[in-house]
Amino acid sequence: MTLLRVENVSKRFGGITANQDVSFALGAGQIVGLIGPNGAGKTTMFNCIAGYSPPTSGEILLEGVKISGLNPEQCARAGVARTFQIARTFTSMTALENVMVGAFLLNRNVTQARHSAARLLHFVNLGQFQDKPAASMTISEQRRLAVARALAIQPKLLLMDEVMAGLNPTEVKETVEVVLKIREKGISCLVVEHVLEGIMPIADAIVVLDYGQKIAEGKPADVSNDPKVIAAYLGDE
């Protein structure tokens, strides 16, 4: 079953084209990697899907319903959650309070939001930080905290923007384990990532952007051997 469908999406900022006629699909319960060199248009595509920046043309559909043009709150209520390249945590609040912020989108009951937040902190292996301020956590832990807060809105689709960037091998392994657990819950994941050794082994499919255009799509092994992808990352030489 197709969960997300991106159809001929273009995004222009004045005379600059960040995405051009990009199309791809993501099935229910899938992990799909969205990769490409710096400036390829990956985060712009995330912003279009999550309602932060509507496409200039094309459509984005979730379970067959058009969501392109909705604002971020409307996209979140439709079932799209996201994290950001830089973990946006409320540093003066506890880890539990951070996740409760996400839970309040659907449920304003404080007790229920607290229980949900505590459960999700344990899910991302951060239960020990429940009553500690987010400022005391490492970058890796803050990124998983942001994932927990995104999960608190009970999404169908989770967009993760470079959750493994800058992490050491142990932290990458911890993050990969969390992504796999999310898929086990039936939540689809679209993952922008530069750490290819983190995303390639777990992705069901890979979509590659370069200069705003899709240059490859398919299974990780096939994509990694595609001459166009190799040239995009390493140069024609």
N, C-alpha and C positions, 0 to 999 in steps of 0.2 A: 504493500500500500504506500503510495506517495504521500508524504507529509508536507514537504515544502517544494514548491516549483518556482524557479526564477526564469522568467520568459523575456528574452531580448531586452534586458535591462541596461539602460545607459544612464550615466550621471555626468552632467557637465557643470562646471563652475566658470561662467563666462566663456572664454575661448579655450578653456582647458577641459579635456575629456578624461575623467577619472575611471569610468567604466564604459565600455562600448559593446552593446549587443551581447551581453553575457547571459547565457542560459545554462541551467543545470537543475537537477532534482535530487532530493534527499528522501529516502524511505523512512517509514516509522521504525524506530529502534536502531537506526544506523549511526555510525560515526563517519563523518566525511571531513577530510582535511582540505582546507582552502589555503594553498601555498603559492609562493611566488617571490621574486626579489623585492627589495624595498621599493616602494612607490608603484607597486603593481596594481593597486586599487582594492586590496583585500579589506581594509578597514572601512573604506567607502562603501563597499558592498554590504558589510555588517550594518553600517549606519542606515542604509536603505531598507534592509530587512527588518530592523528593529524600530523603524519609525523616526530616527533622528534626522534623516535627510531623505526626502522623497525622491524617487527616481525621476529623471527628466523624461524618460520614455520607458515603455515596457511595463510588465506586471509582475507582482510577487503574490503567490497564493499559498495559503496555509489550509490544508485539507480541502482544497478546491475553492476556498473563499478568498477573495482579493483583500490583502492587507496593505499593499502599497498605497501610501497616502494617509494611513492612520498615524496618529501621534504615538510617542513611546508608551504612554499609559495604555492607550487602546491596544497596541500590539502586545503589551504585557498581559492584559486581560484576555486577549485572544489565545495566549499560550506561548509567547516568545519572550525568553529571558536572555540577558547578555552580561558578560563581564567586559572589562576594559584592559587595554595594554598596561596601564598603571592602575594598580588596585585602588579603587575608590572606597576606602573604609572610613568610618567615623572614628578617628583615632582616639578621641577622648571618651568614647563609649566602650562598654565591654563587648566581647565577642558575641555574647548572647543578645545584647541589645542591637548590635549590627544586623543580626539575622532576623530579629523580630521586625525590623523596619520592612524587610521584604514580605514577611508573613502578614503584615497589616494591610497589604493590598487587597487581600481576599477576606480577611477576618480581623475585625477590630476588637475581638475579645482578647484581653491582655493575657489571661491565663492560658488560653488555647494557643496564642501566638508564642508564649514562652515555652510551652511543651514542644511545639513544632520546631522552634529554634534549637532547643536543647538536643532534640533527636537528630537534626541535620548537622549540628556540630560534631556529634559522634560519628555520623555517616562520613564526614570528610576528615575524620581522625583528628579533630580539634577539641574534643570534649574537655580536655584538661585546661583549656583557655576560657571556659564559659564565663567566669567572673573576672577575667583579666582584661585590661584595656587593649584595644587593637594596636595601640602604639607600641606595646611591648612585644609584638609578634614579628617574626622575620618576614621578608618579602614573600617567600614561598608560603608561609602560613597565612599571610594576608590575602594572597591570591586564592587559596582554598576557602578562606572566610568569605570572599566575594562570591565564590561558586555556591557556597551554602546559602548566602542571602538570595542569590538568583533562583536557587531551587525552592526557596520558601514561597515563591509565587505559584508553585506547582505547574511548571511549564511543560509543554509538549516538545518544545525545541529550545535547546540551550546553545547560545552562541558564545564561544570562548575565544577571547582575543589574546593570543600569546601568553597562555598561562604557564608555559615552561621556559620562557625566555630568561636567560641569565641564571638559571638554577644549576646546582651541581648535580652529578649523576644520581645521588641518593634522593634528592628532592624531585628530580624528573620522574624517578621510579614511583615515588609516593603519589605524584600528580597523575601519572598514567593509571595507577590502581584506582584512583577516585573516578577518573573518566570511564573506566570499564564498569565500575559499580553503577554509575549513572545509566549507562546503556542497559545494564541488567534490570533496571527499574522501568525500562521501556521508553526512556526519554531519548530523543534523537539529539545528536551533538554535531554542530558545525564548528570546526576548530581551525582558526587561523594560527599558523605555527611556523616558526623558523627552525625550531629544533626538530629536524626531520627524523632523527633516530628515536624521538619520542612518539611522533604521530604515525610514521609509516607502518610500524608493526601492528598497530591496533585499528587502523582505518579500514572501513569497508570499501571506500573509494577516495580518490584524490582528484581535486579540481585545481588546475594551475592557471594563474593569471600572470600576464606580463604586459606592461604598458596599458593596463586596463582591459585587455582582451583575454578571453579564454584560449589558451594554446594547447591544452591537453586535459583529458578527463578519463578516468578508468581505475583499474586496480592498481594499488601501490607499486607492485613489481613492474607492471607495464609502463606506468608513468615515469618511474625512476630511470628507465632505459630509453625514454623517448628523446631523440636527438634535439628536438626543439626545447625541451625542458633542460637538458644538459647545457645547451647553448645559453639559455636565459640565466642560469646560475653561474656558469663557468666561463662564458664567452665562446665565440665561434672558434677561436684557436684550439 
